[in-house]
Amino acid sequence: MGFGRAAELLSRERVASKQTVAAVREPLTRAATAAAPLMRCSDPDVVTAAEQLLNALSDVEETARLEAALQAFGRAVNAATAPRLSWWTRRRGGRAG
């Protein structure tokens, strides 16, 4: 009876693991697809952050690394897409707006 119970538990664990992988596969595929064009971005910080994010996505169990990569990616993209100050505004040392 002990082996039967152990086999049942292992089977349940395997099913749960497959379900987890299936649930994570789609978001990871979408993230990788979205990041691909960013690997050719002219901003080197965005490229580096995208690479780090893709590397972190390969090990989703390491949540601290993934969270740090997501934050760095967000900062890099925000900086790259922030409106640029005009030459005149930069010269005066002011802010846009």
Secondary structure by P-SEA (a helix, b strand, c coil): caaaaaaaaaaaaaaaaaaaaaaaaaaaaaaaaaaccccccccaaaaaaaaaaaaaaacccaaaaaaaaaaaaaaaaaaaacccccaaaaaaccccc
